[in-house]
């Protein structure tokens, strides 16, 4: 509207008659222009004054194909005549507008314009046009709108209230209202929480529009910081126990070790663990195949062990003992473990319930015990009768056979200690199907089972008695003879009578006490003697050498496949001026030909999993290698599962340390302890 006109001016009386407020609304969806109808003049009345506010309320009506109006009614107090801009347009599906016209008055007045969308429809666009139908007198220009319109149409919902003083000079200008202007106030007031929560989500968009580089940097900085913290967390080492599928290496379950523990055994039902409970006490716990605890027995300060891998079906045989102070194991030795107390318990595998209990040695007795082995019927224990509590000698040794099903003593054999021999020796046992061979204090006993009758006994002199404890481990049966070691030779004894049939020279010689560097084994009807970088296959019946492999360096250990076709050996190669390195080789037992060599790195050290170096079950061969070490320990270990026929890697696992490796009797499951980090585990799964 214009400013005040001079009283009596002819033009001022015709202002309202000549002025028409034409409003045009266009839908954002269809882009169909609404029909515009000029207003009819209205005669002024005397009640108008300078304080009266005239209102023009424009209602956007819908097309016939849209949802009907919400039905809001407008109060009758809005003075003015209403005209519909082409009512037929609504019936035809085009939008139309409702116009309110102002009565003529002599004084200038203010106009308040409100736009409403009665259906809360999506964004619409609208134009407000002021048109002078006739030439009007010149008058000063007023500000078209008191409020400022938004810069970005997409930021305000379609409900907006626009106030302003409309000047006549601006009647030919067009002011565009954003398409969702008519909803902003309505939806903001209706959903203030949603509007407030959505606002932070718009900030990245503003930053992207301002500078894409800053947007990328703002995105990368927190990601890099979070990644660094996550890597630090993942790279923290911890001790864990793993149970994996032996054939594929896939992890079945993993437990973080929070207190010292030891794997007792694993079977087709799960695993048995010996765990520490504090205060120097331990207990036996049973877990199922999914790593869930099934049962545990009462904690004890004594040591738990599982001496038999062939206990009666559905049971587990447990030994509870304490180590003797005179035992080589107690003083850091590697010989047999002597026990000053020993009790056996047969438990139900599923519940841990005790079936029977047997105590063999009590603390006050002047006896020591050694568990030698077991078969499907008996558990074999050697009892040493001490001459006096202060002397580390024995007057003799008893071999006891306990029935695993009942715990009763089935039979016993006594072996006296030779006169003048001051030796604490429980002996070594070689278990066969129908007999056992017990070598103790320089004597050999062949005992039939299950009767427990001595078939024959023979003593073979040793000029260096201190070597007997090591030599007892070197005995095997091949081609109907029993071969035992002495420092000067290998003696082949007739298995039926004990008579000596052959004598073979000992590659180790009488000056060698390093039993890991030489030894013997049996392959089919051939006797394998190894040491000093060579392997000889000898026919025990005629002493003919079948083949000889001399291209090997120092041999650390030797192991035969189950079918006897392959010989696995760990050898050390040393070149003058370089650091010695090791390799695992497979040799054809029929002709001595080298089948394959496994050496994953140029410098590597193989760590023995057992006295013979490796673990072998069916088609999988397990070995561990050290790739990094300090002066006193290995700092990075890799466990390899190899195809026993080809030497190819089936899977591998790496960590800072790997030990306590066990394979289940059905050769399907592997369990071990490892010190590693989650990051190392992730790299291992990804093949890194």
Secondary structure, DSSP 8 states (H G I E B T S, - for coil): ------TT-HHHHTHHHHEEEEEEEEETTT--B-B----------TT--TT--EEEEEEE---TTS---------TTS-S-EEES-HHHHHTT--B-EEE-----SS---EEEEEEETT--S-EEEEEEEEESS---------S-SS---S-GGGS-EEEEEEE---GGGGG-EEEE-TBTEEHHHHHHH-HHHHHHHHHHHHHHHHHHH-HHHHHHHHHHHHHHHHHHHHHHHT-EEEEEEEEETTT--EEEEEE-SS-EEEEEEETTEEEEEEEEETTEEEEEEEETTS-EEEE---BSSEEE---SS-STTEEEEEEEEE-TTSTTTTT--S---EEEEEEEEEETTT--EEEEEEEE-TTSSEEEEEEEE-SSEEEEEEEEES-TT-S-EEEEEEEEEETTT--EEEEEEEE--TT-------EEEE-SSEEEEEETTEEEEEETTTTEEEEEEE---S-GGGHHHHTT-EEEETTEEEEE-SSEEEEEETTT--EEEEEE-TT-TT---GGGEEEEEETTEEEEEETTEEEEEETTT--EEEEE----EEEEEEE-TTSSEEEEEEEE--TTS--EEEEEEEETTT--EEEEE-SSSS-EEE-SSTTS-EEETTEEEEEEEEEE-SSSEEEEEEEEEETTT--EEEEEEESEEEEEEE-TTS-EEEEEEEEEHHHHHHHHTT-
